[in-house]
Every structure is written in structure tokens, then in C-alpha cells.
């Protein structure tokens, strides 16, 4: 009799299904949170890209000087802006 008292009670199929549905709901919620985070990060990077594009108004110019130092080369360019 002591053995039968230590056994776990069996869950019904409805209880198992309810547990799985609960897990699915948690995962769906975490996916929605991640998607909203993704949207905010994408919007932030789009704003940074737009700011960079607005900063660079002209893509052509006249090379005035090329300098070399320990870190590499620097090109000095005049733009018609």
C-alpha cells in the first residue's frame, strides 16, 4: 500500500492539453515582446541612417590633400555645398 501512495496521479488529456496551451501562450507573448523590441530597434537604426544621409549632402568633390600617419591615410576633400 505504501507504493500506491507514492505514485503520481495521472493527468487527463484535457489537463495535458491545457498545460501545452499555457506554454504556447507564454511563448507567443515572448515572441510579441521580441517583435516590438525589434520594431523599436529598426526604427532607431533607420533614424541613424537618415541622419547620416542628411549629413552627407554631396558625394563628389575635389581632393585637396592626402595625408598619411601611423593609422592610415586621410583624404582632405572640398565639397560644393
N, CA, C and O atoms as a Maestro MAE file, in Angstrom:
{
 s_m_m2io_version
 :::
 2.0.0
}

f_m_ct {
 s_m_title
 :::
 protein
 m_atom[324] {
  # First column is atom index #
  i_m_mmod_type
  r_m_x_coord
  r_m_y_coord
  r_m_z_coord
  i_m_residue_number
  s_m_chain_name
  s_m_pdb_residue_name
  s_m_pdb_atom_name
  i_m_atomic_number
  :::
  1 25 0.804 -1.201 0.000 1 A "UNK " " N  " 7
  2 3 0.000 0.000 0.000 1 A "UNK " " CA " 6
  3 2 0.850 1.269 0.000 1 A "UNK " " C  " 6
  4 15 0.442 2.298 -0.539 1 A "UNK " " O  " 8
  5 25 2.018 1.189 0.601 2 A "UNK " " N  " 7
  6 3 2.891 2.358 0.643 2 A "UNK " " CA " 6
  7 2 3.333 2.747 -0.756 2 A "UNK " " C  " 6
  8 15 3.556 3.926 -1.029 2 A "UNK " " O  " 8
  9 25 3.463 1.771 -1.648 3 A "UNK " " N  " 7
  10 3 3.862 2.058 -3.020 3 A "UNK " " CA " 6
  11 2 2.782 2.827 -3.770 3 A "UNK " " C  " 6
  12 15 3.095 3.720 -4.558 3 A "UNK " " O  " 8
  13 25 1.540 2.501 -3.542 4 A "UNK " " N  " 7
  14 3 0.465 3.182 -4.255 4 A "UNK " " CA " 6
  15 2 0.298 4.617 -3.781 4 A "UNK " " C  " 6
  16 15 -0.204 5.447 -4.538 4 A "UNK " " O  " 8
  17 25 0.698 4.936 -2.568 5 A "UNK " " N  " 7
  18 3 0.590 6.302 -2.065 5 A "UNK " " CA " 6
  19 2 1.667 7.198 -2.674 5 A "UNK " " C  " 6
  20 15 1.476 8.412 -2.746 5 A "UNK " " O  " 8
  21 25 2.788 6.638 -3.109 6 A "UNK " " N  " 7
  22 3 3.884 7.418 -3.669 6 A "UNK " " CA " 6
  23 2 3.724 7.666 -5.160 6 A "UNK " " C  " 6
  24 15 4.475 8.463 -5.723 6 A "UNK " " O  " 8
  25 25 2.794 7.025 -5.808 7 A "UNK " " N  " 7
  26 3 2.623 7.200 -7.246 7 A "UNK " " CA " 6
  27 2 2.015 8.566 -7.553 7 A "UNK " " C  " 6
  28 15 1.200 9.100 -6.801 7 A "UNK " " O  " 8
  29 25 2.446 9.101 -8.684 8 A "UNK " " N  " 7
  30 3 1.883 10.371 -9.134 8 A "UNK " " CA " 6
  31 2 0.501 10.144 -9.705 8 A "UNK " " C  " 6
  32 15 0.251 9.119 -10.339 8 A "UNK " " O  " 8
  33 25 -0.382 11.070 -9.493 9 A "UNK " " N  " 7
  34 3 -1.708 10.922 -10.124 9 A "UNK " " CA " 6
  35 2 -1.587 11.186 -11.622 9 A "UNK " " C  " 6
  36 15 -0.827 12.056 -12.049 9 A "UNK " " O  " 8
  37 25 -2.316 10.456 -12.386 10 A "UNK " " N  " 7
  38 3 -2.296 10.640 -13.845 10 A "UNK " " CA " 6
  39 2 -3.120 11.858 -14.226 10 A "UNK " " C  " 6
  40 15 -4.180 12.138 -13.666 10 A "UNK " " O  " 8
  41 25 -2.581 12.563 -15.203 11 A "UNK " " N  " 7
  42 3 -3.311 13.730 -15.700 11 A "UNK " " CA " 6
  43 2 -4.198 13.304 -16.853 11 A "UNK " " C  " 6
  44 15 -3.865 12.397 -17.616 11 A "UNK " " O  " 8
  45 25 -5.300 13.959 -16.962 12 A "UNK " " N  " 7
  46 3 -6.217 13.660 -18.059 12 A "UNK " " CA " 6
  47 2 -5.690 14.323 -19.327 12 A "UNK " " C  " 6
  48 15 -4.877 15.244 -19.248 12 A "UNK " " O  " 8
  49 25 -6.133 13.878 -20.468 13 A "UNK " " N  " 7
  50 3 -5.707 14.529 -21.719 13 A "UNK " " CA " 6
  51 2 -6.061 16.018 -21.754 13 A "UNK " " C  " 6
  52 15 -5.331 16.817 -22.341 13 A "UNK " " O  " 8
  53 25 -7.162 16.383 -21.135 14 A "UNK " " N  " 7
  54 3 -7.544 17.801 -21.102 14 A "UNK " " CA " 6
  55 2 -6.550 18.606 -20.257 14 A "UNK " " C  " 6
  56 15 -6.210 19.737 -20.603 14 A "UNK " " O  " 8
  57 25 -6.093 18.021 -19.159 15 A "UNK " " N  " 7
  58 3 -5.105 18.712 -18.327 15 A "UNK " " CA " 6
  59 2 -3.781 18.862 -19.068 15 A "UNK " " C  " 6
  60 15 -3.129 19.903 -18.980 15 A "UNK " " O  " 8
  61 25 -3.390 17.834 -19.789 16 A "UNK " " N  " 7
  62 3 -2.152 17.918 -20.587 16 A "UNK " " CA " 6
  63 2 -2.279 18.973 -21.668 16 A "UNK " " C  " 6
  64 15 -1.362 19.761 -21.897 16 A "UNK " " O  " 8
  65 25 -3.438 18.976 -22.335 17 A "UNK " " N  " 7
  66 3 -3.668 19.959 -23.398 17 A "UNK " " CA " 6
  67 2 -3.663 21.371 -22.826 17 A "UNK " " C  " 6
  68 15 -3.139 22.292 -23.453 17 A "UNK " " O  " 8
  69 25 -4.241 21.549 -21.642 18 A "UNK " " N  " 7
  70 3 -4.262 22.873 -21.014 18 A "UNK " " CA " 6
  71 2 -2.841 23.328 -20.673 18 A "UNK " " C  " 6
  72 15 -2.517 24.506 -20.820 18 A "UNK " " O  " 8
  73 25 -2.004 22.412 -20.226 19 A "UNK " " N  " 7
  74 3 -0.617 22.763 -19.912 19 A "UNK " " CA " 6
  75 2 0.137 23.175 -21.172 19 A "UNK " " C  " 6
  76 15 0.881 24.156 -21.164 19 A "UNK " " O  " 8
  77 25 -0.056 22.431 -22.239 20 A "UNK " " N  " 7
  78 3 0.605 22.763 -23.504 20 A "UNK " " CA " 6
  79 2 0.091 24.101 -24.024 20 A "UNK " " C  " 6
  80 15 0.875 24.907 -24.526 20 A "UNK " " O  " 8
  81 25 -1.203 24.349 -23.913 21 A "UNK " " N  " 7
  82 3 -1.757 25.639 -24.345 21 A "UNK " " CA " 6
  83 2 -1.165 26.788 -23.531 21 A "UNK " " C  " 6
  84 15 -0.909 27.867 -24.065 21 A "UNK " " O  " 8
  85 25 -0.952 26.552 -22.244 22 A "UNK " " N  " 7
  86 3 -0.328 27.580 -21.406 22 A "UNK " " CA " 6
  87 2 1.093 27.881 -21.841 22 A "UNK " " C  " 6
  88 15 1.507 29.039 -21.881 22 A "UNK " " O  " 8
  89 25 1.841 26.830 -22.169 23 A "UNK " " N  " 7
  90 3 3.213 27.022 -22.646 23 A "UNK " " CA " 6
  91 2 3.224 27.775 -23.971 23 A "UNK " " C  " 6
  92 15 4.062 28.650 -24.188 23 A "UNK " " O  " 8
  93 25 2.295 27.434 -24.851 24 A "UNK " " N  " 7
  94 3 2.206 28.110 -26.150 24 A "UNK " " CA " 6
  95 2 1.876 29.579 -25.951 24 A "UNK " " C  " 6
  96 15 2.437 30.438 -26.633 24 A "UNK " " O  " 8
  97 25 0.973 29.879 -25.025 25 A "UNK " " N  " 7
  98 3 0.610 31.271 -24.765 25 A "UNK " " CA " 6
  99 2 1.814 32.059 -24.255 25 A "UNK " " C  " 6
  100 15 2.010 33.207 -24.653 25 A "UNK " " O  " 8
  101 25 2.625 31.460 -23.377 26 A "UNK " " N  " 7
  102 3 3.823 32.140 -22.868 26 A "UNK " " CA " 6
  103 2 4.810 32.416 -23.994 26 A "UNK " " C  " 6
  104 15 5.386 33.501 -24.077 26 A "UNK " " O  " 8
  105 25 4.998 31.433 -24.853 27 A "UNK " " N  " 7
  106 3 5.937 31.596 -25.965 27 A "UNK " " CA " 6
  107 2 5.429 32.658 -26.936 27 A "UNK " " C  " 6
  108 15 6.212 33.470 -27.428 27 A "UNK " " O  " 8
  109 25 4.124 32.659 -27.215 28 A "UNK " " N  " 7
  110 3 3.554 33.683 -28.096 28 A "UNK " " CA " 6
  111 2 3.762 35.076 -27.516 28 A "UNK " " C  " 6
  112 15 4.079 36.016 -28.245 28 A "UNK " " O  " 8
  113 25 3.583 35.206 -26.205 29 A "UNK " " N  " 7
  114 3 3.778 36.502 -25.554 29 A "UNK " " CA " 6
  115 2 5.232 36.946 -25.668 29 A "UNK " " C  " 6
  116 15 5.502 38.116 -25.938 29 A "UNK " " O  " 8
  117 25 6.166 36.025 -25.464 30 A "UNK " " N  " 7
  118 3 7.578 36.403 -25.575 30 A "UNK " " CA " 6
  119 2 7.932 36.783 -27.007 30 A "UNK " " C  " 6
  120 15 8.755 37.673 -27.225 30 A "UNK " " O  " 8
  121 25 7.320 36.119 -27.982 31 A "UNK " " N  " 7
  122 3 7.556 36.469 -29.387 31 A "UNK " " CA " 6
  123 2 7.037 37.870 -29.671 31 A "UNK " " C  " 6
  124 15 7.701 38.643 -30.362 31 A "UNK " " O  " 8
  125 25 5.862 38.210 -29.151 32 A "UNK " " N  " 7
  126 3 5.309 39.554 -29.362 32 A "UNK " " CA " 6
  127 2 6.211 40.613 -28.739 32 A "UNK " " C  " 6
  128 15 6.420 41.676 -29.323 32 A "UNK " " O  " 8
  129 25 6.747 40.324 -27.549 33 A "UNK " " N  " 7
  130 3 7.657 41.273 -26.908 33 A "UNK " " CA " 6
  131 2 8.919 41.462 -27.739 33 A "UNK " " C  " 6
  132 15 9.395 42.585 -27.904 33 A "UNK " " O  " 8
  133 25 9.461 40.368 -28.261 34 A "UNK " " N  " 7
  134 3 10.663 40.466 -29.090 34 A "UNK " " CA " 6
  135 2 10.394 41.227 -30.379 34 A "UNK " " C  " 6
  136 15 11.234 42.004 -30.831 34 A "UNK " " O  " 8
  137 25 9.214 41.004 -30.975 35 A "UNK " " N  " 7
  138 3 8.877 41.721 -32.210 35 A "UNK " " CA " 6
  139 2 8.741 43.217 -31.955 35 A "UNK " " C  " 6
  140 15 9.153 44.026 -32.786 35 A "UNK " " O  " 8
  141 25 8.164 43.596 -30.810 36 A "UNK " " N  " 7
  142 3 8.049 45.026 -30.516 36 A "UNK " " CA " 6
  143 2 9.430 45.636 -30.264 36 A "UNK " " C  " 6
  144 15 9.689 46.774 -30.653 36 A "UNK " " O  " 8
  145 25 10.314 44.877 -29.613 37 A "UNK " " N  " 7
  146 3 11.690 45.343 -29.422 37 A "UNK " " CA " 6
  147 2 12.378 45.526 -30.760 37 A "UNK " " C  " 6
  148 15 13.079 46.512 -30.987 37 A "UNK " " O  " 8
  149 25 12.167 44.556 -31.647 38 A "UNK " " N  " 7
  150 3 12.783 44.611 -32.972 38 A "UNK " " CA " 6
  151 2 12.311 45.847 -33.722 38 A "UNK " " C  " 6
  152 15 13.111 46.534 -34.357 38 A "UNK " " O  " 8
  153 25 11.012 46.133 -33.651 39 A "UNK " " N  " 7
  154 3 10.480 47.304 -34.348 39 A "UNK " " CA " 6
  155 2 11.105 48.598 -33.826 39 A "UNK " " C  " 6
  156 15 11.423 49.495 -34.606 39 A "UNK " " O  " 8
  157 25 11.280 48.691 -32.501 40 A "UNK " " N  " 7
  158 3 11.862 49.914 -31.957 40 A "UNK " " CA " 6
  159 2 13.333 50.049 -32.353 40 A "UNK " " C  " 6
  160 15 13.802 51.153 -32.629 40 A "UNK " " O  " 8
  161 25 14.056 48.938 -32.380 41 A "UNK " " N  " 7
  162 3 15.470 48.984 -32.765 41 A "UNK " " CA " 6
  163 2 15.602 49.329 -34.249 41 A "UNK " " C  " 6
  164 15 16.480 50.102 -34.634 41 A "UNK " " O  " 8
  165 25 14.736 48.760 -35.074 42 A "UNK " " N  " 7
  166 3 14.786 49.061 -36.508 42 A "UNK " " CA " 6
  167 2 14.484 50.539 -36.738 42 A "UNK " " C  " 6
  168 15 15.126 51.184 -37.567 42 A "UNK " " O  " 8
  169 25 13.517 51.072 -36.013 43 A "UNK " " N  " 7
  170 3 13.194 52.487 -36.156 43 A "UNK " " CA " 6
  171 2 14.377 53.359 -35.727 43 A "UNK " " C  " 6
  172 15 14.658 54.383 -36.350 43 A "UNK " " O  " 8
  173 25 15.066 52.948 -34.662 44 A "UNK " " N  " 7
  174 3 16.226 53.699 -34.186 44 A "UNK " " CA " 6
  175 2 17.336 53.698 -35.235 44 A "UNK " " C  " 6
  176 15 17.928 54.743 -35.507 44 A "UNK " " O  " 8
  177 25 17.623 52.545 -35.823 45 A "UNK " " N  " 7
  178 3 18.669 52.479 -36.842 45 A "UNK " " CA " 6
  179 2 18.268 53.213 -38.115 45 A "UNK " " C  " 6
  180 15 19.118 53.814 -38.773 45 A "UNK " " O  " 8
  181 25 16.993 53.174 -38.468 46 A "UNK " " N  " 7
  182 3 16.547 53.940 -39.627 46 A "UNK " " CA " 6
  183 2 16.770 55.432 -39.402 46 A "UNK " " C  " 6
  184 15 17.154 56.154 -40.321 46 A "UNK " " O  " 8
  185 25 16.528 55.886 -38.180 47 A "UNK " " N  " 7
  186 3 16.755 57.297 -37.866 47 A "UNK " " CA " 6
  187 2 18.244 57.635 -37.970 47 A "UNK " " C  " 6
  188 15 18.603 58.707 -38.458 47 A "UNK " " O  " 8
  189 25 19.109 56.727 -37.515 48 A "UNK " " N  " 7
  190 3 20.551 56.958 -37.612 48 A "UNK " " CA " 6
  191 2 21.007 56.992 -39.064 48 A "UNK " " C  " 6
  192 15 21.844 57.815 -39.435 48 A "UNK " " O  " 8
  193 25 20.459 56.100 -39.887 49 A "UNK " " N  " 7
  194 3 20.821 56.079 -41.308 49 A "UNK " " CA " 6
  195 2 20.372 57.359 -41.988 49 A "UNK " " C  " 6
  196 15 21.106 57.931 -42.794 49 A "UNK " " O  " 8
  197 25 19.170 57.809 -41.667 50 A "UNK " " N  " 7
  198 3 18.656 59.045 -42.253 50 A "UNK " " CA " 6
  199 2 19.523 60.229 -41.837 50 A "UNK " " C  " 6
  200 15 19.813 61.101 -42.656 50 A "UNK " " O  " 8
  201 25 19.936 60.265 -40.584 51 A "UNK " " N  " 7
  202 3 20.792 61.357 -40.112 51 A "UNK " " CA " 6
  203 2 22.132 61.350 -40.832 51 A "UNK " " C  " 6
  204 15 22.657 62.407 -41.180 51 A "UNK " " O  " 8
  205 25 22.684 60.171 -41.056 52 A "UNK " " N  " 7
  206 3 23.961 60.078 -41.776 52 A "UNK " " CA " 6
  207 2 23.803 60.521 -43.221 52 A "UNK " " C  " 6
  208 15 24.667 61.214 -43.761 52 A "UNK " " O  " 8
  209 25 22.714 60.128 -43.840 53 A "UNK " " N  " 7
  210 3 22.485 60.541 -45.233 53 A "UNK " " CA " 6
  211 2 22.271 62.039 -45.339 53 A "UNK " " C  " 6
  212 15 22.715 62.664 -46.303 53 A "UNK " " O  " 8
  213 25 21.594 62.624 -44.354 54 A "UNK " " N  " 7
  214 3 21.381 64.067 -44.374 54 A "UNK " " CA " 6
  215 2 22.688 64.823 -44.142 54 A "UNK " " C  " 6
  216 15 22.875 65.932 -44.643 54 A "UNK " " O  " 8
  217 25 23.583 64.211 -43.381 55 A "UNK " " N  " 7
  218 3 24.864 64.854 -43.097 55 A "UNK " " CA " 6
  219 2 25.737 64.891 -44.347 55 A "UNK " " C  " 6
  220 15 26.460 65.864 -44.565 55 A "UNK " " O  " 8
  221 25 25.680 63.852 -45.166 56 A "UNK " " N  " 7
  222 3 26.462 63.787 -46.396 56 A "UNK " " CA " 6
  223 2 25.564 64.264 -47.533 56 A "UNK " " C  " 6
  224 15 24.742 63.510 -48.054 56 A "UNK " " O  " 8
  225 25 25.733 65.512 -47.902 57 A "UNK " " N  " 7
  226 3 24.849 66.089 -48.914 57 A "UNK " " CA " 6
  227 2 25.375 65.880 -50.327 57 A "UNK " " C  " 6
  228 15 24.595 65.746 -51.270 57 A "UNK " " O  " 8
  229 25 26.685 65.853 -50.474 58 A "UNK " " N  " 7
  230 3 27.277 65.705 -51.792 58 A "UNK " " CA " 6
  231 2 28.203 64.493 -51.793 58 A "UNK " " C  " 6
  232 15 28.923 64.238 -50.828 58 A "UNK " " O  " 8
  233 25 28.166 63.760 -52.892 59 A "UNK " " N  " 7
  234 3 29.022 62.578 -52.994 59 A "UNK " " CA " 6
  235 2 30.262 62.829 -53.843 59 A "UNK " " C  " 6
  236 15 31.128 61.960 -53.947 59 A "UNK " " O  " 8
  237 25 30.354 64.003 -54.448 60 A "UNK " " N  " 7
  238 3 31.517 64.314 -55.283 60 A "UNK " " CA " 6
  239 2 32.175 65.590 -54.759 60 A "UNK " " C  " 6
  240 15 31.509 66.465 -54.206 60 A "UNK " " O  " 8
  241 25 33.479 65.678 -54.942 61 A "UNK " " N  " 7
  242 3 34.221 66.853 -54.500 61 A "UNK " " CA " 6
  243 2 35.600 66.868 -55.120 61 A "UNK " " C  " 6
  244 15 35.927 66.029 -55.959 61 A "UNK " " O  " 8
  245 25 36.409 67.834 -54.700 62 A "UNK " " N  " 7
  246 3 37.754 67.998 -55.220 62 A "UNK " " CA " 6
  247 2 38.747 67.599 -54.134 62 A "UNK " " C  " 6
  248 15 38.707 68.133 -53.025 62 A "UNK " " O  " 8
  249 25 39.638 66.662 -54.449 63 A "UNK " " N  " 7
  250 3 40.645 66.204 -53.487 63 A "UNK " " CA " 6
  251 2 41.706 67.289 -53.358 63 A "UNK " " C  " 6
  252 15 42.342 67.671 -54.340 63 A "UNK " " O  " 8
  253 25 41.888 67.778 -52.141 64 A "UNK " " N  " 7
  254 3 42.857 68.846 -51.885 64 A "UNK " " CA " 6
  255 2 44.175 68.294 -51.368 64 A "UNK " " C  " 6
  256 15 45.244 68.801 -51.708 64 A "UNK " " O  " 8
  257 25 44.098 67.235 -50.532 65 A "UNK " " N  " 7
  258 3 45.323 66.751 -49.909 65 A "UNK " " CA " 6
  259 2 45.116 65.310 -49.440 65 A "UNK " " C  " 6
  260 15 44.012 64.914 -49.066 65 A "UNK " " O  " 8
  261 25 46.216 64.530 -49.469 66 A "UNK " " N  " 7
  262 3 46.215 63.174 -48.927 66 A "UNK " " CA " 6
  263 2 47.312 63.113 -47.874 66 A "UNK " " C  " 6
  264 15 48.482 63.361 -48.166 66 A "UNK " " O  " 8
  265 25 46.917 62.777 -46.632 67 A "UNK " " N  " 7
  266 3 47.884 62.707 -45.534 67 A "UNK " " CA " 6
  267 2 48.022 61.267 -45.067 67 A "UNK " " C  " 6
  268 15 47.061 60.497 -45.071 67 A "UNK " " O  " 8
  269 25 49.254 60.918 -44.658 68 A "UNK " " N  " 7
  270 3 49.495 59.580 -44.122 68 A "UNK " " CA " 6
  271 2 50.033 59.713 -42.704 68 A "UNK " " C  " 6
  272 15 50.925 60.518 -42.435 68 A "UNK " " O  " 8
  273 25 49.470 58.902 -41.793 69 A "UNK " " N  " 7
  274 3 50.014 58.832 -40.442 69 A "UNK " " CA " 6
  275 2 50.084 57.366 -40.028 69 A "UNK " " C  " 6
  276 15 49.914 56.475 -40.860 69 A "UNK " " O  " 8
  277 25 50.334 57.113 -38.746 70 A "UNK " " N  " 7
  278 3 50.516 55.730 -38.288 70 A "UNK " " CA " 6
  279 2 49.238 54.893 -38.410 70 A "UNK " " C  " 6
  280 15 49.307 53.666 -38.469 70 A "UNK " " O  " 8
  281 25 48.083 55.542 -38.446 71 A "UNK " " N  " 7
  282 3 46.817 54.802 -38.526 71 A "UNK " " CA " 6
  283 2 46.308 54.631 -39.951 71 A "UNK " " C  " 6
  284 15 45.353 53.886 -40.170 71 A "UNK " " O  " 8
  285 25 46.904 55.287 -40.906 72 A "UNK " " N  " 7
  286 3 46.457 55.133 -42.288 72 A "UNK " " CA " 6
  287 2 46.490 56.447 -43.042 72 A "UNK " " C  " 6
  288 15 47.229 57.365 -42.686 72 A "UNK " " O  " 8
  289 25 45.689 56.525 -44.078 73 A "UNK " " N  " 7
  290 3 45.639 57.701 -44.946 73 A "UNK " " CA " 6
  291 2 44.382 58.515 -44.650 73 A "UNK " " C  " 6
  292 15 43.328 57.963 -44.333 73 A "UNK " " O  " 8
  293 25 44.513 59.840 -44.760 74 A "UNK " " N  " 7
  294 3 43.379 60.751 -44.641 74 A "UNK " " CA " 6
  295 2 43.304 61.552 -45.928 74 A "UNK " " C  " 6
  296 15 44.314 62.055 -46.419 74 A "UNK " " O  " 8
  297 25 42.110 61.665 -46.465 75 A "UNK " " N  " 7
  298 3 41.896 62.430 -47.695 75 A "UNK " " CA " 6
  299 2 41.115 63.680 -47.334 75 A "UNK " " C  " 6
  300 15 40.038 63.606 -46.743 75 A "UNK " " O  " 8
  301 25 41.671 64.832 -47.698 76 A "UNK " " N  " 7
  302 3 41.005 66.116 -47.472 76 A "UNK " " CA " 6
  303 2 40.327 66.494 -48.776 76 A "UNK " " C  " 6
  304 15 40.975 66.609 -49.816 76 A "UNK " " O  " 8
  305 25 38.994 66.689 -48.709 77 A "UNK " " N  " 7
  306 3 38.200 66.951 -49.913 77 A "UNK " " CA " 6
  307 2 37.365 68.201 -49.701 77 A "UNK " " C  " 6
  308 15 36.826 68.420 -48.616 77 A "UNK " " O  " 8
  309 25 37.258 69.029 -50.750 78 A "UNK " " N  " 7
  310 3 36.357 70.189 -50.743 78 A "UNK " " CA " 6
  311 2 35.080 69.822 -51.478 78 A "UNK " " C  " 6
  312 15 35.108 69.319 -52.602 78 A "UNK " " O  " 8
  313 25 33.966 70.084 -50.821 79 A "UNK " " N  " 7
  314 3 32.651 69.827 -51.437 79 A "UNK " " CA " 6
  315 2 31.980 71.150 -51.754 79 A "UNK " " C  " 6
  316 15 32.153 72.133 -51.033 79 A "UNK " " O  " 8
  317 25 31.220 71.173 -52.826 80 A "UNK " " N  " 7
  318 3 30.457 72.373 -53.192 80 A "UNK " " CA " 6
  319 2 29.085 72.286 -52.539 80 A "UNK " " C  " 6
  320 15 28.131 71.774 -53.125 80 A "UNK " " O  " 8
  321 25 29.008 72.795 -51.318 81 A "UNK " " N  " 7
  322 3 27.720 72.773 -50.590 81 A "UNK " " CA " 6
  323 2 27.337 74.151 -50.184 81 A "UNK " " C  " 6
  324 15 26.291 74.344 -49.564 81 A "UNK " " O  " 8
  :::
 }
 m_bond[323] {
  # First column is bond index #
  i_m_from
  i_m_to
  i_m_order
  :::
  1 1 2 1
  2 2 3 1
  3 3 4 2
  4 3 5 1
  5 5 6 1
  6 6 7 1
  7 7 8 2
  8 7 9 1
  9 9 10 1
  10 10 11 1
  11 11 12 2
  12 11 13 1
  13 13 14 1
  14 14 15 1
  15 15 16 2
  16 15 17 1
  17 17 18 1
  18 18 19 1
  19 19 20 2
  20 19 21 1
  21 21 22 1
  22 22 23 1
  23 23 24 2
  24 23 25 1
  25 25 26 1
  26 26 27 1
  27 27 28 2
  28 27 29 1
  29 29 30 1
  30 30 31 1
  31 31 32 2
  32 31 33 1
  33 33 34 1
  34 34 35 1
  35 35 36 2
  36 35 37 1
  37 37 38 1
  38 38 39 1
  39 39 40 2
  40 39 41 1
  41 41 42 1
  42 42 43 1
  43 43 44 2
  44 43 45 1
  45 45 46 1
  46 46 47 1
  47 47 48 2
  48 47 49 1
  49 49 50 1
  50 50 51 1
  51 51 52 2
  52 51 53 1
  53 53 54 1
  54 54 55 1
  55 55 56 2
  56 55 57 1
  57 57 58 1
  58 58 59 1
  59 59 60 2
  60 59 61 1
  61 61 62 1
  62 62 63 1
  63 63 64 2
  64 63 65 1
  65 65 66 1
  66 66 67 1
  67 67 68 2
  68 67 69 1
  69 69 70 1
  70 70 71 1
  71 71 72 2
  72 71 73 1
  73 73 74 1
  74 74 75 1
  75 75 76 2
  76 75 77 1
  77 77 78 1
  78 78 79 1
  79 79 80 2
  80 79 81 1
  81 81 82 1
  82 82 83 1
  83 83 84 2
  84 83 85 1
  85 85 86 1
  86 86 87 1
  87 87 88 2
  88 87 89 1
  89 89 90 1
  90 90 91 1
  91 91 92 2
  92 91 93 1
  93 93 94 1
  94 94 95 1
  95 95 96 2
  96 95 97 1
  97 97 98 1
  98 98 99 1
  99 99 100 2
  100 99 101 1
  101 101 102 1
  102 102 103 1
  103 103 104 2
  104 103 105 1
  105 105 106 1
  106 106 107 1
  107 107 108 2
  108 107 109 1
  109 109 110 1
  110 110 111 1
  111 111 112 2
  112 111 113 1
  113 113 114 1
  114 114 115 1
  115 115 116 2
  116 115 117 1
  117 117 118 1
  118 118 119 1
  119 119 120 2
  120 119 121 1
  121 121 122 1
  122 122 123 1
  123 123 124 2
  124 123 125 1
  125 125 126 1
  126 126 127 1
  127 127 128 2
  128 127 129 1
  129 129 130 1
  130 130 131 1
  131 131 132 2
  132 131 133 1
  133 133 134 1
  134 134 135 1
  135 135 136 2
  136 135 137 1
  137 137 138 1
  138 138 139 1
  139 139 140 2
  140 139 141 1
  141 141 142 1
  142 142 143 1
  143 143 144 2
  144 143 145 1
  145 145 146 1
  146 146 147 1
  147 147 148 2
  148 147 149 1
  149 149 150 1
  150 150 151 1
  151 151 152 2
  152 151 153 1
  153 153 154 1
  154 154 155 1
  155 155 156 2
  156 155 157 1
  157 157 158 1
  158 158 159 1
  159 159 160 2
  160 159 161 1
  161 161 162 1
  162 162 163 1
  163 163 164 2
  164 163 165 1
  165 165 166 1
  166 166 167 1
  167 167 168 2
  168 167 169 1
  169 169 170 1
  170 170 171 1
  171 171 172 2
  172 171 173 1
  173 173 174 1
  174 174 175 1
  175 175 176 2
  176 175 177 1
  177 177 178 1
  178 178 179 1
  179 179 180 2
  180 179 181 1
  181 181 182 1
  182 182 183 1
  183 183 184 2
  184 183 185 1
  185 185 186 1
  186 186 187 1
  187 187 188 2
  188 187 189 1
  189 189 190 1
  190 190 191 1
  191 191 192 2
  192 191 193 1
  193 193 194 1
  194 194 195 1
  195 195 196 2
  196 195 197 1
  197 197 198 1
  198 198 199 1
  199 199 200 2
  200 199 201 1
  201 201 202 1
  202 202 203 1
  203 203 204 2
  204 203 205 1
  205 205 206 1
  206 206 207 1
  207 207 208 2
  208 207 209 1
  209 209 210 1
  210 210 211 1
  211 211 212 2
  212 211 213 1
  213 213 214 1
  214 214 215 1
  215 215 216 2
  216 215 217 1
  217 217 218 1
  218 218 219 1
  219 219 220 2
  220 219 221 1
  221 221 222 1
  222 222 223 1
  223 223 224 2
  224 223 225 1
  225 225 226 1
  226 226 227 1
  227 227 228 2
  228 227 229 1
  229 229 230 1
  230 230 231 1
  231 231 232 2
  232 231 233 1
  233 233 234 1
  234 234 235 1
  235 235 236 2
  236 235 237 1
  237 237 238 1
  238 238 239 1
  239 239 240 2
  240 239 241 1
  241 241 242 1
  242 242 243 1
  243 243 244 2
  244 243 245 1
  245 245 246 1
  246 246 247 1
  247 247 248 2
  248 247 249 1
  249 249 250 1
  250 250 251 1
  251 251 252 2
  252 251 253 1
  253 253 254 1
  254 254 255 1
  255 255 256 2
  256 255 257 1
  257 257 258 1
  258 258 259 1
  259 259 260 2
  260 259 261 1
  261 261 262 1
  262 262 263 1
  263 263 264 2
  264 263 265 1
  265 265 266 1
  266 266 267 1
  267 267 268 2
  268 267 269 1
  269 269 270 1
  270 270 271 1
  271 271 272 2
  272 271 273 1
  273 273 274 1
  274 274 275 1
  275 275 276 2
  276 275 277 1
  277 277 278 1
  278 278 279 1
  279 279 280 2
  280 279 281 1
  281 281 282 1
  282 282 283 1
  283 283 284 2
  284 283 285 1
  285 285 286 1
  286 286 287 1
  287 287 288 2
  288 287 289 1
  289 289 290 1
  290 290 291 1
  291 291 292 2
  292 291 293 1
  293 293 294 1
  294 294 295 1
  295 295 296 2
  296 295 297 1
  297 297 298 1
  298 298 299 1
  299 299 300 2
  300 299 301 1
  301 301 302 1
  302 302 303 1
  303 303 304 2
  304 303 305 1
  305 305 306 1
  306 306 307 1
  307 307 308 2
  308 307 309 1
  309 309 310 1
  310 310 311 1
  311 311 312 2
  312 311 313 1
  313 313 314 1
  314 314 315 1
  315 315 316 2
  316 315 317 1
  317 317 318 1
  318 318 319 1
  319 319 320 2
  320 319 321 1
  321 321 322 1
  322 322 323 1
  323 323 324 2
  :::
 }
}
